[in-house]
Amino acid sequence: MYLPVDTRSHSQVTGIHLIHSAVHDPATAESRLVDITLREVVELVRIDLPEDQMEPLLERGLLPGCQLCQVRRSPSGDPIVMVDGTLLAIRHEVARCLCVRRPGSNGA
């Protein structure tokens, strides 16, 4: 099962894209969470993981469109992010599967 994400703005009437199969568009300036510097606020665009690995993230509030801020790294180098006032430790392997973009770089 894939979770549908409505990508329409109020002025668009295009379809729904799937989180897992969203196409990477260089115009949107997407990057991975592991590439973001500390204290930089980014927006989660999509999660490139199978459903069984994606579900725990969704349950903890890591949803496409949410704002993330990497506040520090664990001793092993895994990112620790702030999501809606909650600190979440995310494994480096999972952070490589989180596509994010900087605010204002939506390509529109």
Phi and psi in degrees as a GROMACS rama.xvg file:
@    title "Ramachandran Plot"
@    xaxis  label "Phi"
@    yaxis  label "Psi"
@TYPE xy
-112.716  146.526  TYR-2
-91.6935  123.147  LEU-3
-74.8566  142.794  PRO-4
-123.869  122.603  VAL-5
-79.2392  115.131  ASP-6
-98.8968  12.7392  THR-7
-81.8513  140.592  ARG-8
-95.1505  177.568  SER-9
-65.1181  -18.6312  HIS-10
-101.445  -0.789028  SER-11
-112.951  152.902  GLN-12
-131.298  43.0492  VAL-13
-88.8535  176.831  THR-14
-78.1359  -169.113  GLY-15
-103.674  136.679  ILE-16
-106.642  154.689  HIS-17
-92.4744  141.761  LEU-18
-55.8693  -48.9387  ILE-19
-69.6975  -30.6208  HIS-20
-110.247  17.3901  SER-21
-62.1492  139.576  ALA-22
-86.615  136.003  VAL-23
-73.0886  125.28  HIS-24
-118.681  115.093  ASP-25
-58.4398  -24.5874  PRO-26
-67.1051  -20.2653  ALA-27
-86.644  -3.95805  THR-28
54.461  45.2493  ALA-29
-76.464  149.264  GLU-30
-144.248  -177.474  SER-31
-101.516  153.388  ARG-32
-57.4691  -35.1955  LEU-33
-65.6156  -18.988  VAL-34
-90.8454  -2.77676  ASP-35
-87.5649  141.13  ILE-36
-78.067  161.726  THR-37
-61.182  145.064  LEU-38
66.5847  11.7706  ARG-39
-91.6871  127.422  GLU-40
-88.1668  128.918  VAL-41
-133.389  164.591  VAL-42
-108.471  133.874  GLU-43
-74.3584  124.168  LEU-44
-93.62  -49.2084  VAL-45
-160.516  164.919  ARG-46
-119.138  114.964  ILE-47
-94.7083  69.0861  ASP-48
-138.311  156.259  LEU-49
-64.3472  157.347  PRO-50
-54.0051  -43.2443  GLU-51
-65.0742  -27.2875  ASP-52
-89.2074  -24.1067  GLN-53
-77.8044  -35.2084  MET-54
-54.9385  -46.4709  GLU-55
-61.0794  -32.8015  PRO-56
-68.2034  -43.6165  LEU-57
-63.183  -38.9978  LEU-58
-64.8869  -25.0763  GLU-59
-94.7504  8.71069  ARG-60
95.1286  5.25236  GLY-61
-84.386  83.8909  LEU-62
-114.44  146.208  LEU-63
-54.1864  132.337  PRO-64
100.781  -15.4473  GLY-65
-77.0975  155.414  CYS-66
-91.9309  132.366  GLN-67
-120.228  148.255  LEU-68
-139.732  118.473  CYS-69
-77.7105  112.035  GLN-70
-95.0056  -26.5077  VAL-71
-168.087  179.424  ARG-72
-121.46  147.022  ARG-73
-72.5238  166.927  SER-74
-56.1841  -27.574  PRO-75
-86.5861  -0.974608  SER-76
95.1452  0.916545  GLY-77
-73.3978  140.173  ASP-78
-71.6193  143.367  PRO-79
-115.306  119.48  ILE-80
-116.056  152.885  VAL-81
-100.335  123.934  MET-82
-129.622  113.04  VAL-83
50.467  44.8347  ASP-84
80.857  3.28035  GLY-85
-114.2  134.173  THR-86
-86.4198  130.657  LEU-87
-125.486  129.366  LEU-88
-90.1512  128.076  ALA-89
-123.158  131.257  ILE-90
-62.3918  145.832  ARG-91
-55.8456  -39.8173  HIS-92
-63.5291  -36.9547  GLU-93
-74.1186  -40.3111  VAL-94
-60.2779  -29.1031  ALA-95
-68.8886  -17.4087  ARG-96
-99.1089  3.25236  CYS-97
-100.857  110.181  LEU-98
-86.1593  127.636  CYS-99
-130.018  164.591  VAL-100
-142.165  152.804  ARG-101
-76.447  145.707  ARG-102
-57.3398  138.311  PRO-103
86.8257  1.30032  GLY-104
-112.526  43.3173  SER-105
-83.6358  0.692517  ASN-106
77.2023  2.65038  GLY-107
